[in-house]
Amino acid sequence: MKKIKGIGISPGIAIGKAFVWEFPSLQETEYTIDKPAIEKELERFNDAINTTEAQIKELQQTFEKEVGSKYADIFSFHLALLKDKLFKSEVERIIREEKINSESAVKKVIHHIGRIFKKEEKDFLQDRRRDFMDVIERIIHNLRGSSHTRIKVFPEEIIVARDLSPSQTVSIDKKYVRGFVTAIGSETSHAAIIAKALEIPAVVAGEKVTTEIKTGNTVIIDGHTGEVIIKPSAKVIEEYKKKKEQLSIRKKQLLFLKDKPCETIDGKRIYLHANIELPEEVETARKYGADGIGLYRTEYLYLNRKDLPTEEEHFLAYKKVAEKMDSKKPVIIRTIDVGGDKFVSALSVRKELNPFLGWRGIRFSLERKDIFETQLRAILRAAIYGNLKVMFPMVSTLEEVKMSHRILQKVKGDLKKEKKKFKQDIEAGIMVETPSAALITDKLAEESRFFSIGSNDLIQYTLAVDRSNEKISHLYQPCHPAVIKLIKTTIENGKKKGIWTGLCGEMASIPEIACLLVGMGIDELSMAPSAIPAVKEKIRSVRYSTMEKIAQEVLLFDTHEKVYKYLIERIKRGGK
């Protein structure tokens, strides 16, 4: 028996025989085209584009019948990529100028795009690269005259692969497949979103899975913990069967809380919001009983394209989310949070030596006012269709906030002159992600309608720890006294000025820590939708008065371990 620790990207437990799948090579032989035959070759390429479009539309319709339009919209993203004018024109240029076959021209273009993506470290950029490659693979298969690869499996199998594209994930027959394990991927990938929609347990576990696991091996995967067990004993198999049954019962119990308010025993109300990246994720947020959207990441609008999104594209995306949520439920839109480490668009952004301390977040927006104003115009216009709020990321100085508000006011003035409808009194807040911002929240509160503490980055910057670095990941400590004190300072300064404070990030999704944050006076918590029921259950089991005392007591401890241990023990005793 061997264990591999990975990342769970779709919850659930699966037990079955492994099927190790390898994607066939797309290598092509380059050959030259005679000048008279160039037009015919261009026609062949365009026929492949049209065929690919028809296939994706058919796939979209099939998937919509199975799980609904909210997830099938993912393939609208694929269709948009397919219609990218720059990609198409570049392939046609290479065919004409270099006089080579379409397959080779396509591969030359994607090789260049692949190099750009390879430099990017952010998961969601790598995920969108996989979407792009999925479309490209279809085009090449259609140029070859072959069918797009479909994974054929037998009942009760667990697919093991280096990677799975969205269309391959959709093609998996849920009746046969128990789950899948991949070497690469993340929670933000469209394959992960589809896996969750189909309720197929899935884990990303690194390159080892394709070498350690052989076809026919009995495998257990835990989509909650990210654990992969190879050749488990009969005793372990029985343990996980019981665990699977218990989780099924537990899931039903938690979903029963969906429509119940998140409030402590003594009546303290806390609002639980969802973090989303794509408009189609709103339905998932509603399913788990989210009180609103606490963080709507807008970066996807800028990805996989060489041009910038138009105001209308922004507007339609925000309007869609606003309309899908109840008009009273807030939707907090974070302005573009891309910069030197993760920007892919029409702009040429210089690679930075230390991108996480570089030109990103609000720093980028204040310099590229054209991009910033376009986004703000769209948010203001969409805000009349729901309870939209705007939030500025990566703030480190007071002047950044003042400048952002001046630009917001200018945009309002422009829209008024143009006689366009927009929300005049939109709430504008900031993300508190840097120690400098946390320490001056008494001043920042005078310029903000709300605070949202970005706990992932605040921990990273406070402790100088890159949690993806395995050598120091143990130093990434949410309950470190320094982190706790900065959060407390932010909440208290917000209350003094009469503004509410929320927190988004992994801290919010850990039920015991969520209770601590409640005791510290937090008003709102935002997290992955699936984490909401467990957090709600835990908060409903404690008293606010007790958690207030615990929040004061933990300030006396000097290590993360002591804080967390004490917190767990007190909550286990019912917070008494």
Helices and strands as residue ranges (DSSP letters): E 2-5, E 7-10, E 13-21, G 35-37, H 38-67, H 69-72, H 74-82, H 85-98, H 102-119, H 123-144, E 157-161, H 166-171, E 177-182, H 190-197, E 202-204, H 208-212, E 218-222, E 227-230, H 234-255, E 271-276, G 279-281, H 282-287, E 293-296, G 299-302, H 311-324, E 330-334, G 355-357, H 361-367, H 369-382, G 383-385, E 387-392, H 398-417, E 428-432, H 435-439, H 441-444, G 445-447, E 450-454, H 455-463, G 473-475, H 481-496, E 500-504, H 506-509, H 511-519, E 524-527, G 529-531, H 532-539, H 544-553, G 554-556, H 560-572
